[in-house]
Amino acid sequence: MKKALILLSGGLDSTTCLALAIEQGFKVTAVSFRYGQKHIRELEYAKKNAENYNVEKHIFINLELDKIGGSSLTSSFNEPNETSIPNTYVPGRNTLFLSYAASIAETLNIADIFIGVNAIDYSGYPDCRPEFIKAMEKTINLGTKKGVLKEISFVIHTPLINLTKSEIIQKGLERRVDYSQTTSCYFPIDNLACGICDSCKLRKAGFEKLNKKDPIAYKNLL
Amino acid sequence: MKKALILLSGGLDSTTCLALAIEQGFKVTAVSFRYGQKHIRELEYAKKNAENYNVEKHIFINLELDKIGGSSLTSSFNEPNETSIPNTYVPGRNTLFLSYAASIAETLNIADIFIGVNAIDYSGYPDCRPEFIKAMEKTINLGTKKGVLKEISFVIHTPLINLTKSEIIQKGLERRVDYSQTTSCYFPIDNLACGICDSCKLRKAGFEKLNKKDPIAYKNLL
C-alpha cells in the first residue's frame, strides 16, 4: 500500500485534503505543528480527524515561531500594513512545515506529501502559491539523501490549490467530511469562531455559496 | 550598516564563515540550533565565538530532529549503508536550518544569510551542494511576504563552498580565527575530539596540508 504524509491542521482545508488522500488509497501519516498559534485549539480537531480517518501515525512537532514573531497569529503584532498580504501571515511558515515534513518523509520512506494549500479563496500568503510549492519540491529533492540518490522522488500534492472555497467544501461534503470537527478561525472568542477574521469570512462565504449550513457556531453573526 | 544572519554551529567552517562576514562589514545576527546532536558541546563554542566577534544578537532554536531519527548524529542509528553518503547525514537538516533562518531574517529585515557549507572536502551531504543552495534561495524568495513583494531579495552566501579544507583554514588563520575555540568532531569522547570520524579526518588533513598545528586535542592520534 502506498504511503503519504499529510500536513494536518484541524482546519477545513487540511481535513478535506486528508479525505482526498485516503480516497486515493494512501496509508497516511499525519504531522501537526504547535508553533505558538493563538488558535491552538485547531490541534484538538487535527487529533480527532486523524483518529476518525484511522491514520497510521500522528506526529506533533513543536516549532518556536512565537520566538521569532512577525505575525498577529503568534504574537501581539501591530505593525502598520499597507500590503496585499494581511498581518496574519507567519514568516516562512509553509517552508518550515514542508521542510519538517520532508525530514519525516525521508526517514519513513514516504514519497508523497499532501498539503491543503489554496491559492484561490485565500489570504494571499506567498507560501500557498503553485510557484512556491514547485520550488520547495525541487529543494527537497536536491537537499535529501534519498532524493539525490533517486531512492525517492518526493512529490508535494496540493489537491485544493486551484479550487474555490465552495468547491473545496463541496468535495468534502461529497466525501462525508464532518466539518463540525474542523476550525478555521484565527482568533477564536470563548472557543467560538469570531466570524469576522479573513479565515472565517472565506469559510462562511464558501458554505453560503453552496446554500449549506456551516455546522460550527460563530460568536459574531455579522 | 548592512545586516547579515549567520548559521553558527561552533565548528571550524561556520566560525571561519563568521570571520568572513564580519570582514565584509556586516552587522551580524547569529542563529544556532539544538537538534538533538550528540556533539551538543559545539553550541558552547558557538556562544563563545558569537561573543568574541561581538555579534548583534544570538538566537538559539530548538528543533526536534531527534524525534525523527534517521541519523547516527541524533539517534542510535545503525542501518546498513552502502551509499556514498555516510550515516551521519541528518535528514533535511540544512533545509530546516535555512527555513528557520529565512523566517528570522524576514522578521528582522535581513537580506543576507551566511552558511558555511562546503562541497569539496565534505562528507557528501546533498544539502551542502551549490544546486541545493540555489533552489533553497529561490524557495525562500518565493515563499516569504517580503521576498514576493520585493521588499527584500534574500541571498544565501556560501563563501566556503568551493574551498578545500586547508584553504578554509588558511583563510581563517589569515584572519586570526582562534581554532582552539571550535569543535568539529561528530562523536566526542570525554570531551575530546575522537580523531577518527569523517569530520575529524577532514579537519586534521586540512591542518596537516598547511603544516600547521591543530590547536585542539584528540583522543585518538591515529
Chai-1 contact restraints between the chains, C-beta under 6 A:
chainA,res_idxA,chainB,res_idxB,connection_type,confidence,min_distance_angstrom,max_distance_angstrom,comment,restraint_id
A,I61,B,E64,contact,1.0,0.0,6.0,A-B,restraint_1
A,E64,B,I61,contact,1.0,0.0,6.0,A-B,restraint_2
A,I68,B,S103,contact,1.0,0.0,6.0,A-B,restraint_3
A,I68,B,I104,contact,1.0,0.0,6.0,A-B,restraint_4
A,I68,B,T107,contact,1.0,0.0,6.0,A-B,restraint_5
A,G69,B,T107,contact,1.0,0.0,6.0,A-B,restraint_6
A,G70,B,T107,contact,1.0,0.0,6.0,A-B,restraint_7
A,T83,B,L149,contact,1.0,0.0,6.0,A-B,restraint_8
A,I85,B,K145,contact,1.0,0.0,6.0,A-B,restraint_9
A,Y89,B,K145,contact,1.0,0.0,6.0,A-B,restraint_10
A,P91,B,S103,contact,1.0,0.0,6.0,A-B,restraint_11
A,P91,B,E106,contact,1.0,0.0,6.0,A-B,restraint_12
A,P91,B,T107,contact,1.0,0.0,6.0,A-B,restraint_13
A,G92,B,S99,contact,1.0,0.0,6.0,A-B,restraint_14
A,G92,B,A102,contact,1.0,0.0,6.0,A-B,restraint_15
A,G92,B,S103,contact,1.0,0.0,6.0,A-B,restraint_16
A,G92,B,T144,contact,1.0,0.0,6.0,A-B,restraint_17
A,T95,B,S99,contact,1.0,0.0,6.0,A-B,restraint_18
A,T95,B,G143,contact,1.0,0.0,6.0,A-B,restraint_19
A,L96,B,S99,contact,1.0,0.0,6.0,A-B,restraint_20
A,S99,B,G92,contact,1.0,0.0,6.0,A-B,restraint_21
A,S99,B,T95,contact,1.0,0.0,6.0,A-B,restraint_22
A,S99,B,L96,contact,1.0,0.0,6.0,A-B,restraint_23
A,S99,B,S99,contact,1.0,0.0,6.0,A-B,restraint_24
A,A102,B,G92,contact,1.0,0.0,6.0,A-B,restraint_25
A,S103,B,I68,contact,1.0,0.0,6.0,A-B,restraint_26
A,S103,B,P91,contact,1.0,0.0,6.0,A-B,restraint_27
A,S103,B,G92,contact,1.0,0.0,6.0,A-B,restraint_28
A,I104,B,I68,contact,1.0,0.0,6.0,A-B,restraint_29
A,E106,B,P91,contact,1.0,0.0,6.0,A-B,restraint_30
A,T107,B,I68,contact,1.0,0.0,6.0,A-B,restraint_31
A,T107,B,G69,contact,1.0,0.0,6.0,A-B,restraint_32
A,T107,B,G70,contact,1.0,0.0,6.0,A-B,restraint_33
A,T107,B,P91,contact,1.0,0.0,6.0,A-B,restraint_34
A,P126,B,G143,contact,1.0,0.0,6.0,A-B,restraint_35
A,P126,B,K145,contact,1.0,0.0,6.0,A-B,restraint_36
A,P126,B,V148,contact,1.0,0.0,6.0,A-B,restraint_37
A,D127,B,G143,contact,1.0,0.0,6.0,A-B,restraint_38
A,E131,B,L142,contact,1.0,0.0,6.0,A-B,restraint_39
A,F132,B,L142,contact,1.0,0.0,6.0,A-B,restraint_40
A,F132,B,G143,contact,1.0,0.0,6.0,A-B,restraint_41
A,A135,B,K138,contact,1.0,0.0,6.0,A-B,restraint_42
A,A135,B,T139,contact,1.0,0.0,6.0,A-B,restraint_43
A,A135,B,L142,contact,1.0,0.0,6.0,A-B,restraint_44
A,M136,B,T139,contact,1.0,0.0,6.0,A-B,restraint_45
A,K138,B,A135,contact,1.0,0.0,6.0,A-B,restraint_46
A,T139,B,A135,contact,1.0,0.0,6.0,A-B,restraint_47
A,T139,B,M136,contact,1.0,0.0,6.0,A-B,restraint_48
A,T139,B,T139,contact,1.0,0.0,6.0,A-B,restraint_49
A,L142,B,E131,contact,1.0,0.0,6.0,A-B,restraint_50
A,L142,B,F132,contact,1.0,0.0,6.0,A-B,restraint_51
A,L142,B,A135,contact,1.0,0.0,6.0,A-B,restraint_52
A,G143,B,T95,contact,1.0,0.0,6.0,A-B,restraint_53
A,G143,B,P126,contact,1.0,0.0,6.0,A-B,restraint_54
A,G143,B,D127,contact,1.0,0.0,6.0,A-B,restraint_55
A,G143,B,F132,contact,1.0,0.0,6.0,A-B,restraint_56
A,T144,B,G92,contact,1.0,0.0,6.0,A-B,restraint_57
A,K145,B,I85,contact,1.0,0.0,6.0,A-B,restraint_58
A,K145,B,Y89,contact,1.0,0.0,6.0,A-B,restraint_59
A,K145,B,P126,contact,1.0,0.0,6.0,A-B,restraint_60
A,V148,B,P126,contact,1.0,0.0,6.0,A-B,restraint_61
A,L149,B,T83,contact,1.0,0.0,6.0,A-B,restraint_62
